[in-house]
Amino acid sequence: MTDIDAPLGRVALITGKEEFLGERTVAAVREEVRRIDGEAEFSETRAASLTLAELGELAAPSLFSSVRCVVVRGLEDLPDESVDGLLDYAAAPVEDVALVLVHTGGAKGSGVLAKLRKLPSVTEHKSVELRPSEFPQFVMAEAKRHGARVDREAADALVQAIGQDLRSLAAAAHQLTHDFPGQVIDVATVKKYFGGRAEAKSFAVADAAFSGRRQAALEELRWALDGGTPPVLVTSAFAGGARGLARYHGAPPRLKEADLAREVGVPPWKLRSLREQSRGWSEAGLARAIRAVAQADADIKGAASDANYTLERLVLTITGLREPR
């Protein structure tokens, strides 16, 4: 039994940079608290503003329910004057309260983490970033969660089609398993579901844009959207393209082809297009491109009024940032 199974009177410590996995753990704790008590109260705060008085208030029973779930985000920003109070609470948590502490990774606040890890009432859930080779396993595990099975070749194809954004991969796996419940999903199914015309795939839009082919990218974007490709999969493909170029730029020189592919996190055949694309990108241009992709992704996930316009603007931005050669 874990602290997610019995979260009350416990502290769940969530650490790591992979925001999607961290959020999934937060949601799991909340859901379990809600299952235990349908009248439970839920609250959130930022560690940067957490005082002893506020912690006591968050953890105290209310007039409406004695069961509470408290999420404290950004633990790395906890003020020094609040450290001892939080550690004292974590050592003896309130019986009817589930406390969730979220640390987003990095060295900041590592001293607090080290002390929390020593407490028997604290259970750590790590949400570390996945290595490129681990994304297909993630897809297979997602399918299993929904009562279906994806074979390895199909999982590889799905990662290639969608990119390395866990939220988008999880959504795609859920979609496949919902439409093919209890079945073994093979590569043909993946290609049929996320394929259609090759130029309509989301990654083809990103490839054209990062290659500086503006008109082709806009045409492929229209094919993708008209073919029913979710906008979030397009921004995910752009994010994967930007990450691939950044890793290619940052890879050690004179690596063998196979070693370079592993370093960048792409199959060997992808290196040729990355090599060609990289000739038009500087580090400064890539940094601006990554910010543009992140903004477009946030706009779409925030229910942008016109996702098509957002994606067209992204294509124009990316092709405009690429330096002519």
N, C-alpha and C positions, 0 to 999 in steps of 0.2 A: 504494500500500500504506500502511495506517495502522498506528498502534501497537497497534490491536486485532488486526490481521492478524498482526503480529510483535511481541508485547508484551514479550518477554524482552529485558533490557538496556535497557528504556525506562521512562519515567514517564508514566502517564496521569493528567492533572489534570482532575478533574471539578468543574465549578463551576455554581452556580445553585440556585434555590429549588425547582425542580420535581423532587421526590423520586423520582417514578416513572421519569422519563427518566434521572436519575442512577443509579438502581439497575439500570436496563436496561444501562447502559454498564458498570457494575461486573460484572454477570453475563456480559456479552459477553467481557470480558477474562478472567474466570475460565474460561469455556468454551473459549476459544482456548488458554489454558495447559493445560487438561485434554486438549485435542486433541493438543497437542504432546507431552505426557508424561502418560500415564495414572497415573503414580505421583507426580505433583507434589504438593507440600504447600501448604496454604492457611492463612493466618492473618490475623487482624484485630486492630486496636488503636485506641484513641482518641488523637488528637493531644495532648490535654491532659495525658496521662500519658507521652508519648513522651520518652524520654531518649536520649542518644547510644548508651549501652550497649544499650538495648532495640532501637534501630534496627539496630545492628550484629548483634545476636542474631537479629532477624527476617530479615535479609537473608543471613545466613550459611548455607552448605550444611549439611544435617543428615546423620545417619548413614543415613537412609532414602532421601533424594532430594536432588540438587543443584538441581533446578528448584523454584522457589517463587513464590507469588503473595502479596503482602503488601498489604492494604488498610488505609489510615490514614484514619479518619473524623474529621470536625470539625476540619479543618485550621485554621480560624479561631481555635481555642483552643490552638495550638501555643505552648509556653512560649518566651520570648525566648531563653533559654539553649540551646534546641535548634535555633534557626533556622539558624545557620551550618552546623551538622553536616548538617542535612537538605539544604541547598543544595549543600554539597560532595558529598553522595552523589548528588543528582539530576544534578549536572554530569558525573558518571562512574559511572553505574549498574552494578551487578554484572551480568555477562553472562547468567546463568541465573536472574535474578530479575525479575519483573514487579511494579513498585511502582505502586499506585493511591492517589492523594491526593484526598480528597473535601472540598470546601469548599462549605458550604450557602448561600452568598450573603451579601450585606451588606458593609459597609465594614470590619468587623473582619478583620484579617489580610490586608488588601489589599497591604501592602508585600511580604509573602512571595509573594503571587500575581504581583506585577509582576516580581519577580526570577526566579521559576520560568518565567514566560512567555518570558523572554529566552534560556533554555537550549535548545539544539538537540535535546537528548535528551528534552524534555518536549513532549507534545502535549495541548492543551486540548480538552475536550469540554464544551460549554456546555449546561446543562439549564435554560434560562430558562422562566419561566411563559408559557404561551400566551395570546395575546390572544383575546377571545371569538370573533372572526372566524376564528381558526385551528383551532378544534376540529373543524369538518367536514373540513378537509384532513387532520387527524390520523387521523380515522376512515378516510378514503379510503386513506391510506398504510398503515394497519394491515391493511386488507383486501388490499392489494397484496402485503404481506409474506407473506400466507397463500395467494397464488395466486388471488385473486378480485378482483372490482371492485365498488365501491359508488358509485352515481352521486351527484351533489351533493345532489339533493333528498332522497335516502334518508339521506345522511350528516347533513343538517340535522335530519331527523326523528329519527334516533337520538340526536343530542345533546339534542334537546328532550325525548325520552322518558327519557333516563338522567341528563342533567346534565353538568357539566363536570369530572368526576373522571376523569383519564386512565386509571387502573387499571381502573375500571368500563367505560369506553368500549373499552379494548383487549380486555377479556374479552368484551364483547358482540360486537365485530367478529370476534373469533376464533370465537365460538359460531356466528355467522351463516355465516362462510366455511367452517366445518367441516361445517355441514349443507347448504350449497349450494356445493360445491367447483367452482371454475372458472367459476361463473356470474356474471352481472351482477345485483347485488342492488339492487332498486328500492324505492321508498317503500312500495309495497303489501306487499312482503315484510317490511319493517321493521315496519309497522303490524300486520301479521298476527302476526309473531313476538313483538313486545313490546306488543301491544295487547290484543285480546279486548275485554272490557267496558271502556269508557273509565274508569269509576271504579276499575278494578282496577290502573291504571297507578301506578307508584311516585311519579311527580311529582304525581298527584292527591292521594295521601296527604299529601304535604308541603304542597301548596297549602291543603288543608283545615286542617291543623294550624297553619300560620302565620297562617291567617285566624281562628283561635280556635274553629273548629267541631269540638269534641272528639269528639262522638258520630259525626259524619260521617267524621272522620279514622280513628277506630277501625274503623268499618264498611268503609271503603275499604281499610284495612290488611288486614283479614281477607279481602276479595275478592282483593287482590293476592297474598297468601301462598297462599291456596287455589288461585289460578290459576297457581302455580308461579313467581312473581316471586322471584328470588334476594334474600335479605335485604340483601346488599351494595348492590344497586341502589336499595333504599329509603333507606338511609343516604346514598347518593350524591345522591339527589333532595333530601333534607333539606339536605345540604351546599350544593347548588346554590341552593336556596331562601334559605338564610341569606346566602350570598354576594350574591345578587341584592338582597336587602333592605339589606345593608350598603352596597353600591355605590349603591343608590338614595338612601339616607340621606346618603351622602357626596358625591353629585353636585353640581356647581355650580348655583346657583339660576338660574331663568329661561332654561333651555336649551330650544331647540325640541324638539318631540317626537322627530324623527329623531335629533338630536344626543344627546338624553337616552338613547334606546335604545342607541346606540353606546357611550355612556359607561358604562351599566350592564351592557351585554353581553347584551341580550335582544332578541327581535324586538319591533317596536312594539306589537303586540297584547297583549304580556305586561305593558306598563306599567300598564294599567288595574288589573289584579289586584294588582300591586306597590304601586300608589298606595293601594288600599284596605287592603291588609295593613299597610302602613307606619304607618297611623294608630294602630295598637295596639302599636307597638314603639318603645322608647327605645333609645339606644345601649347602656346598661347591660344591658338585657334581651337585646339582640342578642348582646352579648359572652357572656353566660351561655348563650344558645342555641347559639352556635357551639361552645362548650366541651362542651355536652351532646351535640351531634351527633358531635363528634370522639371522645368517650368511647364512644358507642354503636357507632361505626364500628370503633374499636379492639377493643371487646368481641367484635363479630361476626367480624372478621378473625382474632381470637385464638381462634376456635373456642369461642365462648360456649356453655354447655351448653344454653341455651334462647334461640335467636335471636328467637323470637316474643315472649317476655317482654321481651327487650331492646328490641324495636321498640315494643311497647305502652307500656313505660315512657318511651320517647323521646317518643311522641305526647303522653302525659300531661304530661311535663315542658315540652314546647314550648307546648302550649295553656295550661299554668299560668303560663308566663312572660309571655304576651301580656297587655298591660294592657287591661281592658275599656273600651269606648268607648260 
